């Protein structure tokens, strides 16, 4: 398999007090998330929502390869469909993260999961939140991943930067969110997961 190596750097942070990661973790673990809504889909998938523990924490995101059958060229979290051998959806997310960007499961501190979301490709997707050390060297699987980049968590949680768009699909009305960041469009399921996480930890 073809790989390319990426030495990733922390995105430039504004000259503000550092994002309080310890407080974020506490809020995430103390908040009771909304229950997962009933899904129309039986097929299960999971994504890893990786937070890199820089002084200014960042979200790790990928841009999917242009040749993929689904979601080609879109910004995404590492993840994919569950395999029969996976013992859990957390295991699915960790396996896919290793396959796509070479994140060893031993380097991930799993904090928990967010409520599952239905994807337009017909999966019920479970987001798995995990912490990564700041000194990882990532190797992106070139057949699946075109680029890897980071977004400061503070910027990712700026809810006013997200715009909503309603569209009809299969006689159902759907709402998607989108925003731009450094010439990348973050939208669809990825934007929904980020907003969901931001809303969960901001609830008091």
For each residue, the residues with C-beta under 8 A, 3 or more apart:
1: 141 143
2: 141 142 143
3: 102 139 140 141 142
4: 139 140 142
5: 137 138 139
6: 137 138 139 140 148
7: 137
8: 60 138 148 149 150
9: 150
10: 13 52 54 55 56 58 134 150
11: 56 58 149 150 151 152 155 182
12:
13: 10 16 18 55 56 152 154
14: 154
15:
16: 13 154
17:
18: 13 55 56
19: 24 56 57 152 153 154
20: 23 24
21: 24 25 51 53 57 153
22: 25 26
23: 20 26 27
24: 19 20 21 27 28 57 153 201
25: 21 22 28 29 111 131
26: 22 23 29 30
27: 23 24 30 31 200 201 202
28: 24 25 31 111 112 129 197 200 201
29: 25 26 111 112
30: 26 27
31: 27 28 200 201 203
32:
33: 114 115 200
34: 115
35: 115
36: 39 115 116
37: 115
38:
39: 36 42 116 118 124
40: 118
41: 118 119 122 123 124
42: 39 124
43: 81 82 122 123 124
44: 81 82 89 92 123 124 126
45: 79 80 81 82 92 119 123 124 125 126
46: 79 80 82 89 90 92 93 96 125 126 127 128
47: 76 77 78 79 80 93 96 125 126 127 128 193
48: 77 78 79 93 94 96 97 103 108 128 130
49: 59 77 114 127 128 129 130 193 197
50: 59 60 77 78 97 103 108 130 131 132
51: 21 57 58 59 60 129 130 131 132 153
52: 10 57 58 59 60 131 132 133 134 136 150
53: 21 57 131 132 133 134
54: 10 57 58 134
55: 10 13 18
56: 10 11 13 18 19 152 153 154
57: 19 21 24 51 52 53 54 152 153
58: 10 11 51 52 54 150 151 152 153
59: 49 50 51 52 150 151 152 153 156 194
60: 8 50 51 52 77 78 101 132 138 148 150
61: 75 76 77 148 149 150 151 184 186 190
62: 75 76 77 78 100 101 140 145 146 147 148 149
63: 73 74 75 76 145 146 147 148 149 184
64: 68 71 72 73 74 75 76 144 145 146
65: 68 72 73 142 143 144 145 146
66: 72 73 146
67: 72 143
68: 64 65 71 72 144
69: 72
70: 121
71: 64 68 74 76 121 188
72: 64 65 66 67 68 69
73: 63 64 65 66 146
74: 63 64 71 187 188 190
75: 61 62 63 64 184 185 186 187 190
76: 47 61 62 63 64 71 79 189 190
77: 47 48 49 50 60 61 62 127 190 193
78: 47 48 50 60 62 93 96 97 100 101 103
79: 45 46 47 48 76 92 93 96 97 100 125
80: 45 46 47 92 96 99 100
81: 43 44 45 92 123
82: 43 44 45 46 86 89 92
83: 86 92 95
84:
85:
86: 82 83 89 91 92 95
87: 91
88: 91 92
89: 44 46 82 86 92 93 113 126 128
90: 46 93 94 110 113 128
91: 86 87 88 94 95
92: 44 45 46 79 80 81 82 83 86 88 89 95 96 126
93: 46 47 48 78 79 89 90 96 97 126 127 128 130
94: 48 90 91 97 98 103 105 108 110 128 130
95: 83 86 91 92 98 99 105
96: 46 47 48 78 79 80 92 93 99 100
97: 48 50 78 79 93 94 100 101 103 105 108
98: 94 95 101 102 103 104 105
99: 80 95 96 141 144
100: 62 78 79 80 96 97 140 141 144 145
101: 60 62 78 97 98 138 139 140 141 145 148
102: 3 98 138 139 140 141
103: 48 50 78 94 97 98 107 108 132 136 138
104: 98 107 108
105: 94 95 97 98 108
106:
107: 103 104 132 133 136
108: 48 50 94 97 103 104 105 130 131 132
109: 130 131 132
110: 90 94 128 129 130
111: 25 28 29 129 130 131
112: 28 29 128 129
113: 89 90 126 127 128 129
114: 33 49 126 127 129 193 196 197 200
115: 33 34 35 36 37 196
116: 36 39 124 125 126 127
117: 124 125 127 189 192 193 196
118: 39 40 41 123 124 125
119: 41 45 122 123 124 125 189
120: 169 174 188 189
121: 70 71
122: 41 43 119
123: 41 43 44 45 81 118 119
124: 39 41 42 43 44 45 116 117 118 119
125: 45 46 47 79 116 117 118 119 189
126: 44 45 46 47 89 92 93 113 114 116
127: 46 47 49 77 93 113 114 116 117 193 196 197
128: 46 47 48 49 89 90 93 94 110 112 113
129: 28 49 51 110 111 112 113 114 197
130: 48 49 50 51 93 94 108 109 110 111
131: 25 50 51 52 53 108 109 111
132: 50 51 52 53 60 103 107 108 109 136
133: 52 53 107 136
134: 10 52 53 54
135:
136: 52 103 107 132 133
137: 5 6 7
138: 5 6 8 60 101 102 103 148
139: 3 4 5 6 101 102
140: 3 4 6 62 100 101 102 144 145 146 147 148
141: 1 2 3 99 100 101 102 144 145
142: 2 3 4 65 145 146
143: 1 2 65 67
144: 64 65 68 99 100 140 141
145: 62 63 64 65 100 101 140 141 142 148
146: 62 63 64 65 66 73 140 142
147: 62 63 140
148: 6 8 60 61 62 63 101 138 140 145
149: 8 11 61 62 63 182 184
150: 8 9 10 11 52 58 59 60 61
151: 11 58 59 61 155 156 181 182 186
152: 11 13 19 56 57 58 59 155 156
153: 19 21 24 51 56 57 58 59 156 157
154: 13 14 16 19 56 157 158
155: 11 151 152 158 161 181
156: 59 151 152 153 194 198
157: 153 154 194 197 198 201 202
158: 154 155 161
159: 162 195 198 199
160:
161: 155 158 179
162: 159 177 178 179 191 195
163: 177 178 179
164: 175 176 177
165: 175 176 177 178
166: 173 174 175
167: 173 174 176
168: 171 172 173 174
169: 120 172 174
170:
171: 168
172: 168 169
173: 166 167 168
174: 120 166 167 168 169
175: 164 165 166
176: 164 165 167 187 188 191 192
177: 162 163 164 165 187 188 191 192 195
178: 162 163 165 185 186 187 188 191
179: 161 162 163 185 186 187 191
180: 183 184 185 186
181: 151 155 184 186
182: 11 149 151
183: 180
184: 61 63 75 149 180 181
185: 75 178 179 180
186: 61 75 151 178 179 180 181 190 191 194
187: 74 75 176 177 178 179 190 191
188: 71 74 120 176 177 178 191 192
189: 76 117 119 120 125 192 193
190: 61 74 75 76 77 186 187 193 194
191: 162 176 177 178 179 186 187 188 194 195
192: 117 176 177 188 189 195 196
193: 47 49 77 114 117 127 189 190 196 197
194: 59 156 157 186 190 191 197 198
195: 159 162 177 191 192 198 199
196: 114 115 117 127 192 193 199 200
197: 28 49 114 127 129 157 193 194 200 201
198: 156 157 159 194 195 201 202
199: 159 195 196 202 203
200: 27 28 31 33 114 196 197 203
201: 24 27 28 31 157 197 198
202: 27 157 198 199
203: 31 199 200
204:
